[in-house]
């Protein structure tokens, strides 16, 4: 087998890489919303985005490994995280909650983050480390990062000609642009390759209260950045969960979308008693998805502060617990749908919306599907935001907690059921 074929095989494998010596065949299923170069990369065995492409489907068209030959897989190499050496030298760094990074694979190189916000490039064939960049965010004296502690899910990749970059969002909220070939910070990006993401928000935030654990998306030259914010009150006002867009070349801030509407913005009336002034969170901690053809980004927005009590924020509270579609170039809201009114019980949207192309009633629909912690799947036309199947507002029990004014109704999807998905799958 040629080297390029080995590289294709290991595209979606991180940690221990598995190999099998058989020719690779391709499944020609199209990738929803993907530009030709993204679909081509996937078909060649690359894995250029956190979930394969920004469709967030975690789908590979390669068919080299299947049920008859999977028994022949074996470990080719193992890679040791550079975090281990850091922790051995400095045990006070503290424990890692989990290793959750999904490596990218481009041009035969795996790019991964580590739990301590290091970034590494690894030869996909041999497992040898090509470079490691350590921003040493664990040396800032703040201890464990907010929420999930030392945990990180991955990086983003961008290329324009010979300019190849890895974009990393660290614990303690730095954004770093690295040269993908050398692992060195890009001098023309931000301040010597870094941007402090605690700066430029509509109010000051504590660095030990505001962090990043998921990779950004990069669409039409714009890096779209979410955040991870402590879920409960520690002090008021709470850090905002605003989503921002930055120029991928210079790092310049291009736009900010307020996930809690401010002043005269549409939706502020859903924050009664002027609670929009103090409320925060409603952040996007999970990965995002995007339609590269449309230039749209889909945000799974989480619950406002506090995620188990909302007596201080009466009203439905847009855009908490919503899927929000933005135009990546401008930050303009295209459409939104609130999945939980006046969120309680930490029912925040926990995953990137998945782009799917389906046929419903004989009509082709560019759709986006959002799974939730309630085991619901909400499906929308990803261009217009209209539900593909009816969503019904149904009465729900009132809260017995003093001061709490829970919503009287909540939206329940009527479809899809299993038979509907089977029918759609045969028509895509």
ABEGO torsion letter per residue (X at the ends): XBAAAAAAAAAABBEBBBBBBBBBBBBABBBBGBBAAAAAAAAAGBBABAAGBAAGAGBBABAABBAAAAAABBBABBBBBAAAAAAAABAAAEBBABBABBBBBBGGBBBBBBAAGBBBBBBAAAGBBABBBBAGAAAAGAEBBBGAEBBBAEBBBBBBEABBBBBBBBBGGBBBBBBAAAGBBBAABEBGGBBBAABGBABBBBAAABBBABBBBBBGGBBBBBBBBBABBABOBBBBABBBBBBAAAGBBABBBBABBBEABBGAAABBGGAAAABBEGBBABBBBBBAAAGBBBBBBBBBOBAABAAABBEAGOABGBBBBBBAAAGBBABBBBABBGBBGGABBABBBBBBBBBBGGBBBBBBBBBBAAGBBBBBBAAAGBBABBBBBBBBBBBABBGBBBBABBBBBAOBBAAAAAAAAAAX
